[in-house]
Structure formats: structure tokens, C-alpha cells
Amino acid sequence: MSDFAINSSLQGIQRASQNITNTTAAINRASQSGAEPTTDRTASLAANDAARRQERAVNSAAENSSTTASLNAPNLTANLVQLNEDQRLAEANVRGLRTADDMLGSIIDIRV
């Protein structure tokens, strides 16, 4: 059980980190060219949605997410919203990882 929670949290952190990198790169490209930023993440959209459903089940937290709308909107506001959402996703996964770590530590303390 704790292995699943740890692995799921780590994958969520990695995914959020990659999304943050992609979004900031899009914002940076747009600021250098003067155009509104867009992100090319349609290929990973389905994988992200499935992973987020799994994280919701593991973390037992419901998210109010407008991911699809913000990923498809080609403007700065949508990218900033996406950046904030990915930050919250990373924070939630860090909390899940800490909880799994605490649980594992408690199990070890009980057995010793």
C-alpha cells in the first residue's frame, strides 16, 4: 500500500514538474517573440487526465479542475492558470509523499 502511494506521489511530482517546465518555456517563448504563448501538450492530455484521476483516488481529494479548457486556450492567462494548477498538483503530491513516509515510519516503529 505505501509503495503504491509513494510511487504515485513521485510520478505526480515528476508530471507536475514537466508540465511546469513546458508551460514556463511557452511563456518565455511568447515573451521573447511578443506573441501569446501556446503549449503543445495535446499528446499527453489523455495521460495527464488518467494520472490525475488516479491521484485523486490515492489522495482522496476532489479537485475543481478546468484542465482541458486551460490547456487548449492559447493565451498568457490560461498558461499562468495552468502553471498555478501544476504547482498545486506538485504540492498535493508532496503532501501525499510525506503522509506515506510518515505511515511507513510508524509501521517501522511499531515493528521495532
C-alpha positions as YAML, in Angstrom:
chain: A
units: angstrom
residues:
- id: 1
  name: MET
  ca: [0.00, 0.00, 0.00]
- id: 2
  name: SER
  ca: [2.67, 2.52, 0.97]
- id: 3
  name: ASP
  ca: [4.75, 1.58, -2.10]
- id: 4
  name: PHE
  ca: [1.80, 2.46, -4.31]
- id: 5
  name: ALA
  ca: [1.28, 5.78, -2.52]
- id: 6
  name: ILE
  ca: [4.97, 6.64, -2.72]
- id: 7
  name: ASN
  ca: [5.26, 5.73, -6.41]
- id: 8
  name: SER
  ca: [2.05, 7.55, -7.28]
- id: 9
  name: SER
  ca: [3.21, 10.67, -5.44]
- id: 10
  name: LEU
  ca: [6.61, 10.60, -7.10]
- id: 11
  name: GLN
  ca: [5.05, 10.20, -10.54]
- id: 12
  name: GLY
  ca: [2.71, 13.08, -9.81]
- id: 13
  name: ILE
  ca: [5.61, 15.29, -8.76]
- id: 14
  name: GLN
  ca: [7.53, 14.40, -11.92]
- id: 15
  name: ARG
  ca: [4.50, 15.06, -14.11]
- id: 16
  name: ALA
  ca: [3.82, 18.40, -12.45]
- id: 17
  name: SER
  ca: [7.49, 19.36, -12.81]
- id: 18
  name: GLN
  ca: [7.44, 18.51, -16.52]
- id: 19
  name: ASN
  ca: [4.22, 20.46, -17.03]
- id: 20
  name: ILE
  ca: [5.69, 23.46, -15.19]
- id: 21
  name: THR
  ca: [8.78, 23.30, -17.40]
- id: 22
  name: ASN
  ca: [6.66, 23.13, -20.59]
- id: 23
  name: THR
  ca: [4.39, 25.97, -19.52]
- id: 24
  name: THR
  ca: [7.21, 28.28, -18.44]
- id: 25
  name: ALA
  ca: [9.03, 27.57, -21.70]
- id: 26
  name: ALA
  ca: [5.89, 28.51, -23.64]
- id: 27
  name: ILE
  ca: [5.52, 31.72, -21.64]
- id: 28
  name: ASN
  ca: [9.22, 32.51, -22.18]
- id: 29
  name: ARG
  ca: [9.00, 31.89, -25.95]
- id: 30
  name: ALA
  ca: [5.97, 34.12, -26.19]
- id: 31
  name: SER
  ca: [7.56, 36.91, -24.20]
- id: 32
  name: GLN
  ca: [10.60, 36.84, -26.49]
- id: 33
  name: SER
  ca: [8.54, 36.87, -29.67]
- id: 34
  name: GLY
  ca: [5.83, 39.19, -28.42]
- id: 35
  name: ALA
  ca: [3.09, 36.67, -29.24]
- id: 36
  name: GLU
  ca: [0.67, 34.99, -26.91]
- id: 37
  name: PRO
  ca: [2.14, 31.70, -25.59]
- id: 38
  name: THR
  ca: [0.75, 28.33, -26.55]
- id: 39
  name: THR
  ca: [1.68, 24.88, -25.30]
- id: 40
  name: ASP
  ca: [1.81, 21.74, -27.41]
- id: 41
  name: ARG
  ca: [0.62, 19.16, -24.90]
- id: 42
  name: THR
  ca: [-2.32, 17.59, -26.69]
- id: 43
  name: ALA
  ca: [-0.48, 14.27, -26.99]
- id: 44
  name: SER
  ca: [-0.08, 13.98, -23.23]
- id: 45
  name: LEU
  ca: [-3.52, 15.34, -22.33]
- id: 46
  name: ALA
  ca: [-5.17, 11.92, -22.04]
- id: 47
  name: ALA
  ca: [-2.28, 10.53, -19.97]
- id: 48
  name: ASN
  ca: [-2.39, 13.53, -17.63]
- id: 49
  name: ASP
  ca: [-6.15, 13.16, -17.16]
- id: 50
  name: ALA
  ca: [-5.82, 9.47, -16.31]
- id: 51
  name: ALA
  ca: [-2.97, 10.15, -13.90]
- id: 52
  name: ARG
  ca: [-4.91, 12.93, -12.20]
- id: 53
  name: ARG
  ca: [-7.89, 10.61, -11.69]
- id: 54
  name: GLN
  ca: [-5.55, 8.10, -10.07]
- id: 55
  name: GLU
  ca: [-4.01, 10.78, -7.84]
- id: 56
  name: ARG
  ca: [-7.45, 11.92, -6.74]
- id: 57
  name: ALA
  ca: [-8.26, 8.37, -5.67]
- id: 58
  name: VAL
  ca: [-4.95, 7.93, -3.84]
- id: 59
  name: ASN
  ca: [-5.01, 11.33, -2.14]
- id: 60
  name: SER
  ca: [-8.80, 11.21, -1.51]
- id: 61
  name: ALA
  ca: [-9.10, 14.84, -2.55]
- id: 62
  name: ALA
  ca: [-11.51, 16.23, -5.10]
- id: 63
  name: GLU
  ca: [-10.15, 18.89, -7.41]
- id: 64
  name: ASN
  ca: [-12.12, 21.50, -9.26]
- id: 65
  name: SER
  ca: [-10.15, 21.43, -12.45]
- id: 66
  name: SER
  ca: [-10.63, 23.12, -15.78]
- id: 67
  name: THR
  ca: [-7.55, 21.46, -17.24]
- id: 68
  name: THR
  ca: [-8.94, 20.81, -20.69]
- id: 69
  name: ALA
  ca: [-10.10, 24.39, -21.20]
- id: 70
  name: SER
  ca: [-6.87, 25.92, -19.93]
- id: 71
  name: LEU
  ca: [-4.64, 23.60, -21.96]
- id: 72
  name: ASN
  ca: [-6.42, 24.47, -25.19]
- id: 73
  name: ALA
  ca: [-6.60, 28.22, -24.62]
- id: 74
  name: PRO
  ca: [-3.66, 29.86, -26.41]
- id: 75
  name: ASN
  ca: [-3.13, 32.89, -24.19]
- id: 76
  name: LEU
  ca: [-1.00, 34.09, -21.33]
- id: 77
  name: THR
  ca: [-3.78, 33.93, -18.78]
- id: 78
  name: ALA
  ca: [-4.50, 30.28, -19.49]
- id: 79
  name: ASN
  ca: [-0.82, 29.40, -19.22]
- id: 80
  name: LEU
  ca: [-0.50, 31.23, -15.92]
- id: 81
  name: VAL
  ca: [-3.56, 29.41, -14.61]
- id: 82
  name: GLN
  ca: [-2.04, 26.12, -15.81]
- id: 83
  name: LEU
  ca: [1.23, 26.99, -14.09]
- id: 84
  name: ASN
  ca: [-0.61, 27.64, -10.83]
- id: 85
  name: GLU
  ca: [-2.59, 24.40, -11.20]
- id: 86
  name: ASP
  ca: [0.58, 22.39, -11.78]
- id: 87
  name: GLN
  ca: [2.15, 24.00, -8.71]
- id: 88
  name: ARG
  ca: [-0.85, 22.91, -6.62]
- id: 89
  name: LEU
  ca: [-0.62, 19.43, -8.13]
- id: 90
  name: ALA
  ca: [3.03, 19.19, -7.11]
- id: 91
  name: GLU
  ca: [2.23, 20.44, -3.59]
- id: 92
  name: ALA
  ca: [-0.56, 17.87, -3.22]
- id: 93
  name: ASN
  ca: [1.77, 15.08, -4.29]
- id: 94
  name: VAL
  ca: [4.45, 16.25, -1.85]
- id: 95
  name: ARG
  ca: [1.84, 16.07, 0.93]
- id: 96
  name: GLY
  ca: [0.92, 12.57, -0.22]
- id: 97
  name: LEU
  ca: [4.58, 11.56, -0.19]
- id: 98
  name: ARG
  ca: [5.07, 12.95, 3.31]
- id: 99
  name: THR
  ca: [2.00, 11.08, 4.53]
- id: 100
  name: ALA
  ca: [3.26, 7.80, 3.03]
- id: 101
  name: ASP
  ca: [6.68, 8.43, 4.58]
- id: 102
  name: ASP
  ca: [5.12, 9.09, 8.00]
- id: 103
  name: MET
  ca: [2.98, 5.97, 7.67]
- id: 104
  name: LEU
  ca: [6.00, 3.86, 6.74]
- id: 105
  name: GLY
  ca: [7.97, 5.33, 9.66]
- id: 106
  name: SER
  ca: [5.13, 4.48, 12.05]
- id: 107
  name: ILE
  ca: [5.00, 0.91, 10.76]
- id: 108
  name: ILE
  ca: [8.76, 0.54, 11.26]
- id: 109
  name: ASP
  ca: [8.49, 2.00, 14.79]
- id: 110
  name: ILE
  ca: [5.70, -0.43, 15.66]
- id: 111
  name: ARG
  ca: [7.67, -3.45, 14.43]
- id: 112
  name: VAL
  ca: [10.90, -2.49, 16.21]
...
